[in-house]
């Protein structure tokens, strides 16, 4: 097995464990609460197969603590950071590749944006200067992007 195969097998095992945990928790119960159920799902093959489904009580969604939510939305609210995420959704990349792909003139600018993305737990560092998006976050990040386009009426 190659290092890539080992990494993919590890990610698949982590996704499977998370899916089992979500299906066992009351928050992911498919029976609707009084206000209904909200959820999303997806199956993508960008840098490996990833499938994700989550359902959550609609009323409980309105009571989620804002801290982590606002951190993620703020990190994604910057056009450069969103482009970094889009690049990494296609697969892991070295810092130099990210700098070129988003058109930044200095490594310092890139690391400023990567610090916000890692702080929001969106991006992780694979090795010294190589970054990736963990498999369990691929579908939710794509859903956030799609939802933003929907709310801004970009979807036609």
Helices and strands as residue ranges (DSSP letters): H 3-24, G 26-28, E 37-45, E 49-57, H 58-61, H 66-76, H 79-89, E 93-94, H 95-102, H 107-119, E 124-127, E 130-132, H 135-151
